[in-house]
Amino acid sequence: MIVGFPDVAVKESRNRVLTAITNSGYKFTFGRTTINLAPADVKKEGPSFDLHISIGALAASEQLASAGV
């Protein structure tokens, strides 16, 4: 689930992020995950958040070192 006033393209990023993580050799084993795009009052547009969401998800699942994130 992506929260924080996302537009349609950001809501569609779930599939793009899942595909990118899988194609990069990582595993998407997060179950239900909430991604908070703060601050909520600022509109988020386009796919520009995909990389950030991917890095955050991989760091949260300890597949990436979170020290540099």
N, C-alpha and C positions, 0 to 999 in steps of 0.2 A: 504494500500500500504506500502510495506517495502522497504526502500531505504538505500543505503550505501554499495553497492557491496556484497549483500548476495548470497550464493550458493543456489542450489535447495532445500536442506533440510530446510534452513531458510525461503525460500519463501513458503514452505509447512507448516510452523509453524502457518499460519493464521488459518487453520482448527483445529490444535491441541489447539491453544490458545482459540479459540471460544468454543470448546467443553469443555475444562477445566474450563473456566469461568462459563459456563452454568451449568456444573455438580457440581460446588462448591456453587451453590445457588445465584450467582450474575447474573446480566443482562448485556447482550452485546447490548447496545443501542447507539453505537457510530456513526452509519452511515459510511461515508467514513472517515477513520482515517489514518494518515501518521505516520509511525514509522521510525525514522531516526537512523540507526545504525552507529554512528560516531566513529572513523574517516572513511571516505569512502574509503581510499586507503588501508585499512587493510581488507583482505578477512575474511568473517565470515563463519564458517562451522558448520554443525550439528545442532541439536535441543537444544543446550545449552543456547540459548537466549529466549526460550519459557517462562520461569519463569519471567525473567526481563521484557519482553514485556507485560505479563499478569499483573504484579504489576504496571507497568507504565500506562497501559490502565485503570485499576481500580482506581488508584489514580487520573488520569486525569478526570475520570467521577465522582469523589467524592464518590465512593463506598468504598474506603479505605482512612484512614487518611494519608495525604501526608507528615505529619511532620517527620515521620521516614524514608521516602523513599529517 
